[in-house]
Amino acid sequence: MKIAAPLIAFFALCSPVLAARDGWLDNFDKAKAQAQAENKKILLDFTGSDWCGWCKRLDAEVFEQPEWKEYAAKKFVLVEVDFPHKFKLPEAVQRQNQALQTKFKVNGYPTIVILSGGGNLKGELGYVAGGPKAFISALERLK
């Protein structure tokens, strides 16, 4: 029994990541508060992080690139709205993500939704080929 508690803690820490990726939030209310405080827009990434090929491609080609990270840090509060198949998100995050999907009528992945700091819809796009430069250019055209 003395070994059980440390083993449970170890496996809990090593289990698949249940939170949003680095630099991204998974709590929309916190994102809204942060966006208003910092005078930024909100970028919602509707994704199937562990199964959607185009989502993984967008992550690798854009979201993981330094050019994107520098740009996004100045302009957006980033929110991952994930619908994974291989792991379960916390119940509250699942409910929130489902409500956001319904509210913004998202029916395909990846879908990027841009909101004002107050949560008003500013625009929407999907995968954009061409890396960070092309993706940033597409976002700038939404203004």
C-alpha positions in Angstrom: 0.0 0.0 0.0 2.9 2.4 0.6 3.9 2.1 -3.0 0.4 2.6 -4.4 0.0 6.3 -3.7 3.3 7.3 -5.3 2.6 5.1 -8.3 -0.9 6.6 -8.8 0.6 10.1 -8.6 3.3 9.2 -11.1 0.8 7.8 -13.6 -1.5 10.7 -13.2 1.3 13.1 -14.0 2.5 11.0 -17.0 -1.0 10.5 -18.5 -1.9 12.2 -21.7 -2.0 15.9 -21.3 -5.6 17.0 -20.5 -4.9 20.8 -20.6 -4.5 23.0 -23.7 -1.1 23.1 -25.3 1.6 25.6 -24.1 0.5 29.2 -24.6 -3.1 28.3 -25.0 -6.0 28.4 -22.5 -8.9 25.9 -22.3 -11.2 28.1 -20.3 -13.2 30.6 -22.4 -14.3 32.8 -19.4 -10.6 33.2 -18.3 -9.7 34.0 -22.0 -12.4 36.7 -22.2 -11.2 38.3 -19.0 -7.6 38.2 -20.1 -8.5 39.6 -23.6 -10.4 42.5 -22.1 -7.6 43.3 -19.6 -4.9 43.2 -22.3 -7.0 44.7 -25.1 -6.6 41.7 -27.3 -8.8 39.6 -29.5 -9.6 36.0 -28.8 -8.7 33.2 -31.2 -10.6 30.0 -30.8 -9.0 26.9 -32.4 -11.7 24.2 -32.8 -9.6 21.1 -33.2 -9.5 17.3 -32.9 -6.0 17.4 -31.5 -5.3 13.7 -31.5 -7.1 12.5 -34.6 -7.7 15.4 -37.1 -5.0 15.4 -39.8 -5.6 19.0 -40.9 -5.5 20.2 -37.3 -2.2 18.5 -36.7 -0.9 20.1 -39.9 -2.1 23.5 -38.9 -0.4 23.0 -35.5 2.9 22.0 -37.1 3.0 24.5 -39.9 1.7 27.5 -38.1 1.0 27.3 -34.3 4.3 25.7 -33.4 6.4 28.3 -35.5 8.2 31.2 -33.8 6.8 33.7 -36.3 3.3 32.8 -35.3 4.0 32.7 -31.6 5.5 36.2 -31.7 2.6 37.6 -33.7 -0.1 35.8 -31.6 1.4 37.0 -28.3 0.8 40.6 -29.3 -2.7 40.2 -30.8 -4.6 37.3 -29.3 -5.6 35.3 -26.3 -5.5 31.8 -27.6 -8.1 29.2 -26.7 -8.0 25.5 -27.7 -11.5 24.1 -28.1 -10.6 20.4 -28.4 -12.7 17.4 -29.3 -10.2 14.5 -28.8 -11.0 10.8 -29.3 -8.1 9.1 -27.5 -8.4 10.9 -24.1 -11.1 12.5 -22.1 -11.1 16.2 -21.2 -12.5 17.3 -17.8 -16.3 17.4 -17.8 -16.5 21.2 -17.4 -14.2 21.7 -20.5 -16.2 19.2 -22.5 -19.5 21.1 -21.7 -17.8 24.4 -22.5 -16.4 23.2 -25.8 -19.7 21.7 -26.9 -21.5 25.0 -26.0 -18.9 27.0 -28.0 -19.2 24.6 -31.0 -23.0 25.1 -31.0 -22.8 28.8 -30.5 -20.5 29.4 -33.4 -22.0 26.6 -35.6 -18.7 24.8 -36.1 -19.1 21.6 -38.0 -15.6 20.9 -39.3 -12.1 20.9 -38.0 -9.9 22.9 -37.8 -12.1 26.0 -37.6 -10.5 29.2 -36.3 -13.0 31.7 -34.8 -11.8 35.3 -34.1 -13.7 37.2 -31.4 -13.4 40.7 -29.9 -12.3 40.8 -26.3 -15.9 40.9 -25.3 -16.7 37.8 -27.2 -18.3 39.2 -30.4 -17.7 37.3 -33.7 -15.1 39.0 -35.9 -14.4 36.3 -38.4 -13.7 32.6 -39.2 -11.3 30.6 -41.2 -9.9 27.1 -41.5 -6.6 25.6 -42.6 -4.5 28.0 -44.7 -1.6 26.6 -46.6 1.7 28.5 -46.7 2.8 28.5 -43.0 2.7 31.4 -40.6 3.0 34.2 -43.1 0.0 33.1 -45.1 -2.1 32.3 -42.0 -1.3 35.7 -40.4 -2.2 37.4 -43.7 -5.5 35.6 -43.8 -6.2 36.7 -40.2 -5.3 40.3 -41.0 -7.9 40.3 -43.9 -10.6 39.5 -41.3 -10.3 42.8 -39.6 
